[in-house]
Amino acid sequence: MLSFTSSYIRYSQICAKAVREALKAEFKANAEKTSGSTVKIVKVKKE
């Protein structure tokens, strides 16, 4: 499952980058502000 999750996260990062690069200049500045967002993966402890 971890492999699928990390693959999907990488895929979504590539898509987001492509969308940001395709934006017009007036919208690019706002999109670049959010490009630093990250995702935190936490493993759930089984009880």
Distance bins in CASP14 RR format, pairs under 12 A and 6 or more apart:
PFRMAT RR
TARGET T0000
AUTHOR 0000-0000-0000
RMODE 2
METHOD distances of the structure
MODEL  1
1 7 0 0 0 0 0 1 0 0 0 0 0
1 8 0 0 0 0 0 1 0 0 0 0 0
1 41 0 0 0 0 0 1 0 0 0 0 0
1 43 0 0 0 0 0 1 0 0 0 0 0
1 44 0 0 0 0 0 1 0 0 0 0 0
2 8 0 0 0 0 0 1 0 0 0 0 0
2 9 0 0 0 0 0 1 0 0 0 0 0
2 41 0 0 0 0 1 0 0 0 0 0 0
2 42 0 0 0 0 0 1 0 0 0 0 0
2 43 0 0 0 0 1 0 0 0 0 0 0
3 9 0 0 0 0 0 1 0 0 0 0 0
3 10 0 0 0 0 0 1 0 0 0 0 0
4 10 0 0 0 0 0 1 0 0 0 0 0
4 11 0 0 0 0 0 1 0 0 0 0 0
5 11 0 0 0 0 0 1 0 0 0 0 0
5 12 0 0 0 0 0 1 0 0 0 0 0
5 39 0 0 0 0 1 0 0 0 0 0 0
5 41 1 0 0 1 0 0 0 0 0 0 0
5 42 0 0 0 0 0 1 0 0 0 0 0
5 43 0 0 0 0 0 1 0 0 0 0 0
6 12 0 0 0 0 0 1 0 0 0 0 0
6 13 0 0 0 0 0 1 0 0 0 0 0
6 39 0 0 0 0 0 1 0 0 0 0 0
6 41 1 0 0 1 0 0 0 0 0 0 0
7 13 0 0 0 0 0 1 0 0 0 0 0
7 14 0 0 0 0 0 1 0 0 0 0 0
8 14 0 0 0 0 0 1 0 0 0 0 0
8 15 0 0 0 0 0 1 0 0 0 0 0
8 39 0 0 0 0 0 1 0 0 0 0 0
8 41 0 0 0 0 0 1 0 0 0 0 0
9 15 0 0 0 0 0 1 0 0 0 0 0
9 16 0 0 0 0 0 1 0 0 0 0 0
9 37 0 0 0 0 0 1 0 0 0 0 0
9 38 0 0 0 0 1 0 0 0 0 0 0
9 39 1 0 1 0 0 0 0 0 0 0 0
9 40 0 0 0 0 0 1 0 0 0 0 0
9 41 0 0 0 0 1 0 0 0 0 0 0
10 16 0 0 0 0 0 1 0 0 0 0 0
10 17 0 0 0 0 0 1 0 0 0 0 0
10 39 0 0 0 0 0 1 0 0 0 0 0
11 17 0 0 0 0 0 1 0 0 0 0 0
11 18 0 0 0 0 0 1 0 0 0 0 0
12 18 0 0 0 0 0 1 0 0 0 0 0
12 19 0 0 0 0 0 1 0 0 0 0 0
12 37 0 0 0 0 0 1 0 0 0 0 0
12 39 0 0 0 0 1 0 0 0 0 0 0
13 19 0 0 0 0 0 1 0 0 0 0 0
13 20 0 0 0 0 0 1 0 0 0 0 0
13 35 0 0 0 0 1 0 0 0 0 0 0
13 36 0 0 0 0 0 1 0 0 0 0 0
13 37 0 0 0 0 0 1 0 0 0 0 0
13 38 0 0 0 0 1 0 0 0 0 0 0
13 39 0 0 0 0 1 0 0 0 0 0 0
14 20 0 0 0 0 0 1 0 0 0 0 0
14 21 0 0 0 0 0 1 0 0 0 0 0
15 21 0 0 0 0 0 1 0 0 0 0 0
15 22 0 0 0 0 0 1 0 0 0 0 0
16 22 0 0 0 0 0 1 0 0 0 0 0
16 23 0 0 0 0 0 1 0 0 0 0 0
16 31 0 0 0 0 1 0 0 0 0 0 0
16 32 0 0 0 0 0 1 0 0 0 0 0
16 34 0 0 0 0 1 0 0 0 0 0 0
16 35 1 0 0 1 0 0 0 0 0 0 0
16 36 0 0 0 0 0 1 0 0 0 0 0
16 37 0 0 0 0 1 0 0 0 0 0 0
16 38 0 0 0 0 0 1 0 0 0 0 0
16 39 0 0 0 0 0 1 0 0 0 0 0
17 23 0 0 0 0 0 1 0 0 0 0 0
17 31 0 0 0 0 0 1 0 0 0 0 0
17 32 0 0 0 0 0 1 0 0 0 0 0
17 34 0 0 0 0 0 1 0 0 0 0 0
17 35 1 0 0 1 0 0 0 0 0 0 0
17 36 0 0 0 0 0 1 0 0 0 0 0
18 31 0 0 0 0 0 1 0 0 0 0 0
18 35 0 0 0 0 0 1 0 0 0 0 0
19 27 0 0 0 0 0 1 0 0 0 0 0
19 28 0 0 0 0 0 1 0 0 0 0 0
19 31 1 0 0 1 0 0 0 0 0 0 0
19 32 0 0 0 0 0 1 0 0 0 0 0
19 34 0 0 0 0 0 1 0 0 0 0 0
19 35 0 0 0 0 0 1 0 0 0 0 0
20 27 0 0 0 0 1 0 0 0 0 0 0
20 28 1 0 0 1 0 0 0 0 0 0 0
20 29 0 0 0 0 0 1 0 0 0 0 0
20 30 0 0 0 0 1 0 0 0 0 0 0
20 31 1 0 1 0 0 0 0 0 0 0 0
20 32 1 0 0 1 0 0 0 0 0 0 0
20 33 0 0 0 0 0 1 0 0 0 0 0
20 34 0 0 0 0 1 0 0 0 0 0 0
20 35 1 0 0 1 0 0 0 0 0 0 0
20 36 0 0 0 0 0 1 0 0 0 0 0
20 37 0 0 0 0 0 1 0 0 0 0 0
21 27 0 0 0 0 0 1 0 0 0 0 0
21 28 0 0 0 0 1 0 0 0 0 0 0
21 31 0 0 0 0 1 0 0 0 0 0 0
21 32 0 0 0 0 0 1 0 0 0 0 0
21 35 0 0 0 0 0 1 0 0 0 0 0
22 28 0 0 0 0 1 0 0 0 0 0 0
22 31 0 0 0 0 1 0 0 0 0 0 0
23 29 0 0 0 0 1 0 0 0 0 0 0
23 30 0 0 0 0 1 0 0 0 0 0 0
23 31 1 0 1 0 0 0 0 0 0 0 0
23 32 0 0 0 0 1 0 0 0 0 0 0
23 34 0 0 0 0 0 1 0 0 0 0 0
23 35 0 0 0 0 0 1 0 0 0 0 0
24 30 0 0 0 0 0 1 0 0 0 0 0
24 31 0 0 0 0 0 1 0 0 0 0 0
25 31 0 0 0 0 0 1 0 0 0 0 0
25 32 0 0 0 0 0 1 0 0 0 0 0
27 33 0 0 0 0 0 1 0 0 0 0 0
27 34 0 0 0 0 0 1 0 0 0 0 0
28 34 0 0 0 0 0 1 0 0 0 0 0
28 35 0 0 0 0 0 1 0 0 0 0 0
29 35 0 0 0 0 0 1 0 0 0 0 0
31 37 0 0 0 0 0 1 0 0 0 0 0
END
